[in-house]
Amino acid sequence: MKALSPTDSFFLWFETRNQPMHVAGLYLYTPPKDAGPDFVLDQLARWGKYLQAQAPFNQRPVLRKGLWFWEEDTEFELDYHLRHVALPRPGRIRELLGMVSRLHGTLMDRNRPLWEAYVIEGLPGGRFATYVKIHHALVDGVAGARMMAQSLSRDPLDIRPPQWAQSLLRQSVQEPPATINQWVQPLLKAVRSTGEILPGIGSGLWDLIHASQTDSVSAKPFQAPPTPFNVEVSGSRRFAAQSYSLERIKRLGAAAGGTVNDITLAICAGALRRYLIAQKALPKTPLIAMVPISLHDETSGDGNQVSLLLANLSTHVVDPVKRLKRIVASTQAAKKRLSTMTRLQKMAHGMAMMSTVGPSMVTGSAKEKPFFNLVISNVPGPRESLFLNGAHLDEIYPVSIPSHYLALNITISGYCDKLGFGFIACRRSVPSLQRMLDYTDESINELEKALIAPPPANTPTRRSRQKKASE
């Protein structure tokens, strides 16, 4: 058995029927040109031969003396985890997103390894999808995306075992049964690390204590205004998703002098502003987003390796360029602070800042004084085309976690030349979520109009010049 870290254990303690703590990915595929009508059935038959799972897909949670551990499931049943379903006619993306909405609202059985994989047929043109969900205690979004990418191939002729049958972790989580010494060693290691962690804890607590004394640039805890997103959630979910050209986002970044992450935050801010105006609920003060920061590049460890920063979305600002500049200033100020910290200090900083989130949710004070308004994540994805036993992976959409007083979550994932925006929300608390796709389109168009000026009317375009040259 292996003990869970405090961060990983949090997702098990915090889980309830109304707030499942799993993340997921929706992947859309096109079968190879020479594929027959039974391509998906053939894949399922091949996968059905892999009856044993590798870590972490063979690990289930157990509670021992108040601590959570992972132990190997000696009675692993593939048929429970791998499921074959089909969309109702006419099999549009609308039906697919509706199915994902329903699947994402259901809890997983803690007596088994905490993952489920659905193969979904019925899309037009013979396309199919997979929806894979895995508990956040097992992996974070970045680790999950990396594992999925590693399980696929860049070669369409490469036939690989299914994801659960591959060794995808950088180090194995399988260990001999826990002994007293194995319980003591992590404690001794924690004591030795205290000197490194304390500055991060102090920094996070400082932000909490001085939250009301911030400047106009930085975002601090409890500055977020009450919104319709900061309410208790039901157990039902609604999911909306859309892909956008990465080159289009990069052009905006080049024009504004910002990063892709800055532009995606500005796009989300514009869409959120439009949504709240339509709901007659736009606050006079700016929304604050929590932005997770992956630390996986700074460690070889498994589990959740994240810190966070708070971003001022400036949703009260009408001008999109001024809004973008304020967002960039806010994120740069937060990143500058974190840049001086070690990995452990960054994690401790985030945990210290989040220490009051649980109590504020339990007492209900998070409704009137939210710690932040929503989570916006940007998960890096593969830059090259990938294949699942010959089927081309066309699109990737992340599906994350809404929770009490954080009823909306936006996660963006890159793949090749696209960015997939995934909006997941409580179905009851965030009505008409699908309109966020329209508002996202409008937000991108607004930024392009403001930042990328069209050529003057009397200036010939490249196409017209080429036409004249050929005449």
LUMZAVEX-390588 format. One line per 4 residues: their letters; for each residue x, y, z of C-alpha. Coordinates in nm, 2 decimals, always signed. Layout:
<pts>
A	X/Y/Z  ...
</pts>
This chain:
<pts>
MKAL	+0.00/+0.00/+0.00  +0.10/+0.36/-0.06  -0.02/+0.65/+0.16  -0.19/+0.94/-0.03
SPTD	-0.05/+1.29/+0.01  -0.26/+1.54/+0.19  -0.35/+1.70/-0.14  -0.46/+1.37/-0.30
SFFL	-0.65/+1.27/+0.02  -0.84/+1.60/+0.01  -1.03/+1.49/-0.31  -1.16/+1.18/-0.13
WFET	-1.26/+1.36/+0.19  -1.42/+1.65/-0.01  -1.63/+1.42/-0.23  -2.01/+1.41/-0.19
RNQP	-2.30/+1.29/-0.41  -2.35/+1.65/-0.53  -1.98/+1.71/-0.60  -1.80/+1.41/-0.75
MHVA	-1.42/+1.46/-0.76  -1.33/+1.31/-1.09  -1.18/+1.47/-1.40  -1.23/+1.33/-1.75
GLYL	-1.14/+1.37/-2.12  -1.36/+1.35/-2.43  -1.18/+1.23/-2.74  -1.32/+1.22/-3.09
YTPP	-1.18/+0.98/-3.35  -1.21/+0.92/-3.72  -1.15/+0.55/-3.82  -0.90/+0.47/-4.10
KDAG	-1.02/+0.50/-4.46  -1.01/+0.12/-4.50  -1.20/+0.05/-4.18  -1.50/-0.17/-4.20
PDFV	-1.83/-0.12/-4.01  -1.71/-0.33/-3.72  -1.40/-0.13/-3.65  -1.50/-0.03/-3.30
LDQL	-1.63/-0.38/-3.22  -1.29/-0.52/-3.33  -1.11/-0.28/-3.10  -1.33/-0.37/-2.81
ARWG	-1.27/-0.74/-2.87  -0.89/-0.68/-2.88  -0.90/-0.47/-2.56  -1.11/-0.74/-2.39
KYLQ	-0.81/-0.97/-2.38  -0.62/-0.73/-2.15  -0.78/-0.84/-1.82  -0.50/-0.72/-1.59
AQAP	-0.45/-0.35/-1.52  -0.12/-0.16/-1.46  -0.08/+0.12/-1.20  -0.26/+0.34/-1.14
FNQR	-0.55/+0.17/-1.31  -0.53/-0.13/-1.06  -0.54/+0.09/-0.74  -0.84/+0.13/-0.52
PVLR	-0.86/+0.36/-0.21  -0.87/+0.22/+0.14  -0.90/+0.39/+0.48  -0.66/+0.28/+0.75
KGLW	-0.64/+0.45/+1.10  -0.77/+0.77/+0.95  -0.53/+0.78/+0.66  -0.60/+0.70/+0.29
FWEE	-0.39/+0.45/+0.11  -0.38/+0.30/-0.24  -0.39/-0.08/-0.26  -0.40/-0.32/-0.56
DTEF	-0.74/-0.45/-0.65  -0.69/-0.83/-0.65  -1.04/-0.88/-0.80  -1.01/-0.64/-1.09
ELDY	-1.30/-0.67/-1.34  -1.24/-0.51/-1.68  -1.61/-0.54/-1.78  -1.70/-0.30/-1.50
HLRH	-1.45/-0.03/-1.61  -1.48/-0.06/-1.99  -1.83/+0.03/-2.13  -1.97/+0.03/-2.48
VALP	-2.26/+0.27/-2.56  -2.42/+0.44/-2.86  -2.58/+0.78/-2.91  -2.95/+0.81/-2.99
RPGR	-3.03/+0.94/-3.33  -2.94/+1.16/-3.50  -2.61/+1.13/-3.33  -2.50/+1.49/-3.34
IREL	-2.24/+1.65/-3.11  -2.54/+1.78/-2.92  -2.63/+1.42/-2.82  -2.27/+1.34/-2.74
LGMV	-2.24/+1.64/-2.50  -2.57/+1.54/-2.34  -2.44/+1.19/-2.28  -2.11/+1.33/-2.13
SRLH	-2.32/+1.56/-1.91  -2.51/+1.27/-1.76  -2.20/+1.04/-1.72  -2.00/+1.31/-1.55
GTLM	-2.25/+1.35/-1.27  -2.23/+1.00/-1.14  -2.00/+0.89/-0.86  -1.75/+0.60/-0.90
DRNR	-1.75/+0.29/-0.68  -1.47/+0.33/-0.42  -1.45/-0.05/-0.38  -1.29/-0.05/-0.72
PLWE	-1.01/+0.14/-0.90  -1.15/+0.49/-0.96  -1.17/+0.51/-1.34  -1.42/+0.43/-1.61
AYVI	-1.38/+0.43/-1.99  -1.67/+0.46/-2.23  -1.65/+0.39/-2.60  -1.93/+0.58/-2.78
EGLP	-2.06/+0.50/-3.12  -2.32/+0.67/-3.34  -2.15/+0.99/-3.46  -2.19/+1.09/-3.82
GGRF	-1.95/+0.95/-4.08  -1.86/+0.65/-3.87  -1.67/+0.86/-3.62  -1.66/+0.75/-3.25
ATYV	-1.56/+0.90/-2.92  -1.41/+0.78/-2.59  -1.50/+0.94/-2.26  -1.25/+0.85/-1.98
KIHH	-1.29/+0.96/-1.63  -1.05/+0.92/-1.34  -1.06/+1.04/-0.98  -0.87/+1.35/-0.90
ALVD	-0.71/+1.18/-0.60  -0.53/+0.95/-0.85  -0.41/+1.21/-1.10  -0.45/+1.58/-1.17
GVAG	-0.56/+1.71/-1.51  -0.21/+1.75/-1.65  -0.10/+1.40/-1.55  -0.42/+1.25/-1.69
ARMM	-0.37/+1.43/-2.02  -0.01/+1.31/-2.04  -0.10/+0.95/-1.97  -0.37/+0.96/-2.24
AQSL	-0.13/+1.10/-2.49  +0.14/+0.84/-2.40  -0.11/+0.56/-2.45  -0.17/+0.66/-2.81
SRDP	+0.07/+0.65/-3.11  +0.21/+0.89/-3.37  +0.21/+0.61/-3.62  -0.13/+0.51/-3.76
LDIR	+0.01/+0.15/-3.82  +0.11/+0.11/-3.46  -0.12/-0.12/-3.26  -0.09/-0.07/-2.88
PPQW	-0.25/-0.22/-2.57  -0.53/-0.02/-2.42  -0.44/+0.25/-2.17  -0.50/+0.05/-1.85
AQSL	-0.26/-0.23/-1.97  +0.03/+0.01/-2.04  +0.29/+0.12/-1.78  +0.24/+0.50/-1.80
LRQS	+0.37/+0.62/-1.47  +0.72/+0.76/-1.44  +0.76/+0.56/-1.12  +0.55/+0.27/-0.99
VQEP	+0.30/+0.33/-0.72  +0.30/-0.04/-0.63  +0.48/-0.10/-0.30  +0.49/-0.38/-0.04
PATI	+0.24/-0.37/+0.25  +0.27/-0.07/+0.48  +0.47/-0.12/+0.80  +0.52/+0.11/+1.10
NQWV	+0.86/+0.22/+0.95  +0.69/+0.31/+0.62  +0.45/+0.53/+0.81  +0.73/+0.70/+1.00
QPLL	+0.95/+0.77/+0.71  +0.71/+1.01/+0.54  +0.68/+1.20/+0.86  +1.06/+1.22/+0.90
KAVR	+1.08/+1.34/+0.54  +0.81/+1.60/+0.61  +1.01/+1.73/+0.92  +1.32/+1.76/+0.71
STGE	+1.13/+1.95/+0.45  +0.97/+2.19/+0.70  +1.25/+2.45/+0.65  +1.17/+2.47/+0.28
ILPG	+0.79/+2.46/+0.32  +0.75/+2.73/+0.59  +0.83/+3.03/+0.36  +0.55/+2.91/+0.12
IGSG	+0.30/+2.87/+0.40  +0.40/+3.21/+0.53  +0.35/+3.37/+0.19  +0.01/+3.21/+0.15
LWDL	-0.11/+3.32/+0.49  +0.03/+3.67/+0.43  -0.20/+3.69/+0.12  -0.50/+3.58/+0.34
IHAS	-0.43/+3.84/+0.61  -0.36/+4.13/+0.37  -0.64/+4.04/+0.12  -0.81/+4.38/+0.18
QTDS	-0.49/+4.58/+0.13  -0.42/+4.48/-0.23  -0.33/+4.72/-0.51  -0.53/+4.76/-0.83
VSAK	-0.33/+4.49/-1.02  -0.31/+4.19/-0.79  -0.58/+3.95/-0.71  -0.61/+3.83/-0.35
PFQA	-0.84/+3.59/-0.17  -1.19/+3.69/-0.08  -1.19/+3.99/-0.32  -1.43/+3.81/-0.56
PPTP	-1.79/+3.94/-0.57  -2.09/+3.72/-0.52  -2.22/+3.57/-0.85  -2.46/+3.30/-0.97
FNVE	-2.16/+3.06/-0.98  -2.10/+3.08/-0.61  -2.39/+2.87/-0.48  -2.44/+2.52/-0.36
VSGS	-2.46/+2.27/-0.65  -2.68/+1.98/-0.74  -2.55/+1.65/-0.86  -2.65/+1.71/-1.23
RRFA	-2.41/+1.84/-1.48  -2.41/+2.02/-1.82  -2.11/+2.01/-2.05  -2.04/+2.23/-2.35
AQSY	-1.73/+2.23/-2.57  -1.58/+2.38/-2.88  -1.24/+2.40/-3.06  -1.07/+2.71/-3.18
SLER	-0.76/+2.77/-3.40  -0.44/+2.79/-3.19  -0.29/+3.01/-3.46  -0.58/+3.25/-3.42
IKRL	-0.51/+3.28/-3.05  -0.13/+3.32/-3.11  -0.20/+3.61/-3.35  -0.39/+3.78/-3.07
GAAA	-0.11/+3.72/-2.83  +0.15/+3.86/-3.07  -0.07/+4.17/-3.13  -0.12/+4.23/-2.75
GGTV	+0.22/+4.12/-2.63  +0.07/+3.85/-2.42  +0.09/+3.47/-2.39  -0.16/+3.21/-2.51
NDIT	-0.27/+3.17/-2.15  -0.33/+3.54/-2.11  -0.54/+3.54/-2.43  -0.75/+3.24/-2.32
LAIC	-0.81/+3.42/-1.99  -0.92/+3.73/-2.17  -1.15/+3.52/-2.40  -1.31/+3.36/-2.10
AGAL	-1.35/+3.70/-1.93  -1.53/+3.84/-2.23  -1.76/+3.53/-2.25  -1.83/+3.54/-1.88
RRYL	-1.91/+3.92/-1.90  -2.16/+3.85/-2.18  -2.32/+3.55/-1.99  -2.37/+3.75/-1.67
IAQK	-2.51/+4.05/-1.86  -2.76/+3.81/-2.02  -2.85/+3.68/-1.68  -2.87/+4.03/-1.54
ALPK	-2.61/+3.94/-1.28  -2.29/+4.12/-1.38  -2.11/+4.25/-1.07  -1.97/+4.60/-1.05
TPLI	-1.64/+4.46/-0.94  -1.42/+4.21/-1.14  -1.45/+3.83/-1.12  -1.15/+3.65/-0.98
AMVP	-1.04/+3.32/-1.13  -0.83/+3.05/-0.97  -0.57/+2.93/-1.22  -0.40/+2.60/-1.13
ISLH	-0.02/+2.58/-1.21  +0.13/+2.24/-1.29  +0.45/+2.15/-1.11  +0.51/+1.82/-1.29
DETS	+0.80/+1.96/-1.48  +0.98/+2.02/-1.15  +0.94/+1.67/-1.01  +0.91/+1.30/-1.11
GDGN	+0.64/+1.23/-0.85  +0.29/+1.10/-0.92  -0.04/+1.23/-0.79  -0.14/+1.59/-0.78
QVSL	+0.15/+1.83/-0.83  +0.00/+2.18/-0.85  +0.00/+2.52/-0.70  -0.23/+2.81/-0.80
LLAN	-0.25/+3.18/-0.88  -0.55/+3.42/-0.86  -0.62/+3.62/-1.17  -0.82/+3.94/-1.19
LSTH	-1.05/+3.90/-1.50  -1.16/+4.27/-1.51  -1.51/+4.17/-1.62  -1.63/+4.51/-1.51
VVDP	-1.42/+4.68/-1.79  -1.61/+4.74/-2.12  -1.30/+4.79/-2.34  -1.16/+4.44/-2.44
VKRL	-0.80/+4.57/-2.48  -0.80/+4.74/-2.14  -0.95/+4.43/-1.99  -0.67/+4.22/-2.15
KRIV	-0.40/+4.45/-2.02  -0.53/+4.43/-1.67  -0.55/+4.05/-1.69  -0.18/+4.04/-1.81
ASTQ	-0.07/+4.27/-1.53  -0.26/+4.05/-1.27  -0.11/+3.72/-1.39  +0.24/+3.87/-1.43
AAKK	+0.24/+4.00/-1.07  +0.13/+3.65/-0.94  +0.39/+3.47/-1.15  +0.66/+3.70/-1.03
RLST	+0.59/+3.61/-0.67  +0.59/+3.24/-0.74  +0.91/+3.25/-0.95  +1.12/+3.30/-0.64
MTRL	+0.98/+2.99/-0.47  +1.09/+2.62/-0.49  +0.84/+2.36/-0.59  +0.75/+2.27/-0.23
QKMA	+0.71/+2.63/-0.14  +0.47/+2.68/-0.43  +0.26/+2.39/-0.32  +0.27/+2.51/+0.04
HGMA	+0.18/+2.86/-0.07  -0.13/+2.73/-0.26  -0.24/+2.50/+0.03  -0.20/+2.78/+0.28
MMST	-0.41/+3.02/+0.06  -0.68/+2.75/+0.02  -0.69/+2.66/+0.39  -1.00/+2.87/+0.45
VGPS	-1.19/+2.74/+0.15  -1.33/+2.43/+0.33  -1.46/+2.62/+0.63  -1.61/+2.90/+0.41
MVTG	-1.80/+2.63/+0.21  -1.91/+2.44/+0.53  -2.05/+2.76/+0.69  -2.20/+2.89/+0.36
SAKE	-2.01/+3.22/+0.38  -1.86/+3.14/+0.04  -2.19/+3.25/-0.12  -2.16/+3.61/+0.00
KPFF	-1.78/+3.63/+0.02  -1.63/+3.38/-0.23  -1.26/+3.30/-0.21  -1.27/+3.32/-0.60
NLVI	-1.55/+3.29/-0.85  -1.45/+3.00/-1.07  -1.16/+2.78/-1.19  -1.00/+2.83/-1.53
SNVP	-0.73/+2.58/-1.62  -0.51/+2.55/-1.92  -0.38/+2.20/-1.98  -0.10/+2.15/-2.23
GPRE	-0.17/+1.88/-2.48  +0.02/+1.69/-2.76  +0.14/+1.90/-3.05  +0.15/+1.62/-3.30
SLFL	-0.13/+1.41/-3.45  -0.21/+1.09/-3.25  -0.38/+0.76/-3.35  -0.57/+0.50/-3.16
NGAH	-0.48/+0.18/-3.35  -0.52/+0.35/-3.68  -0.81/+0.58/-3.59  -0.71/+0.95/-3.60
LDEI	-0.76/+1.16/-3.29  -0.95/+1.46/-3.41  -1.04/+1.66/-3.10  -0.97/+1.67/-2.73
YPVS	-1.20/+1.83/-2.47  -1.13/+1.83/-2.10  -1.41/+1.78/-1.85  -1.33/+1.91/-1.50
IPSH	-1.50/+1.95/-1.16  -1.77/+2.19/-1.05  -1.82/+2.20/-0.67  -2.02/+2.38/-0.40
YLAL	-1.98/+2.76/-0.45  -1.78/+2.70/-0.77  -2.06/+2.59/-1.00  -1.87/+2.66/-1.32
NITI	-1.53/+2.53/-1.44  -1.36/+2.61/-1.76  -1.06/+2.40/-1.88  -0.87/+2.45/-2.21
SGYC	-0.66/+2.18/-2.36  -0.43/+2.21/-2.66  -0.40/+1.95/-2.94  -0.20/+2.00/-3.26
DKLG	-0.33/+2.33/-3.40  -0.64/+2.36/-3.19  -0.74/+2.47/-2.84  -1.04/+2.28/-2.70
FGFI	-1.25/+2.47/-2.45  -1.45/+2.26/-2.21  -1.72/+2.42/-2.00  -1.86/+2.20/-1.72
ACRR	-2.12/+2.33/-1.47  -2.40/+2.24/-1.23  -2.70/+2.21/-1.46  -2.94/+2.38/-1.21
SVPS	-2.71/+2.67/-1.10  -2.58/+2.77/-1.44  -2.87/+2.77/-1.69  -2.81/+2.80/-2.07
LQRM	-2.45/+2.69/-2.04  -2.44/+2.62/-2.41  -2.47/+2.99/-2.47  -2.11/+3.02/-2.34
LDYT	-2.00/+2.88/-2.68  -2.16/+3.17/-2.86  -2.02/+3.42/-2.61  -1.67/+3.27/-2.66
DESI	-1.70/+3.32/-3.03  -1.81/+3.68/-2.98  -1.53/+3.74/-2.73  -1.26/+3.62/-2.98
NELE	-1.42/+3.83/-3.26  -1.42/+4.13/-3.03  -1.05/+4.09/-2.95  -0.96/+4.05/-3.31
KALI	-1.15/+4.36/-3.41  -0.97/+4.56/-3.14  -0.62/+4.42/-3.18  -0.58/+4.32/-3.55
APPP	-0.68/+4.60/-3.77  -0.80/+4.51/-4.12  -0.61/+4.65/-4.42  -0.72/+5.00/-4.53
ANTP	-0.99/+5.01/-4.79  -0.76/+5.16/-5.06  -0.49/+4.91/-4.99  -0.50/+4.60/-5.22
TRRS	-0.51/+4.27/-5.05  -0.25/+4.00/-5.13  -0.52/+3.81/-5.33  -0.61/+4.12/-5.54
RQKK	-0.24/+4.19/-5.61  -0.19/+3.83/-5.73  -0.49/+3.87/-5.95  -0.37/+4.19/-6.11
ASE	-0.02/+4.03/-6.16  -0.18/+3.74/-6.35  -0.38/+3.97/-6.58
</pts>
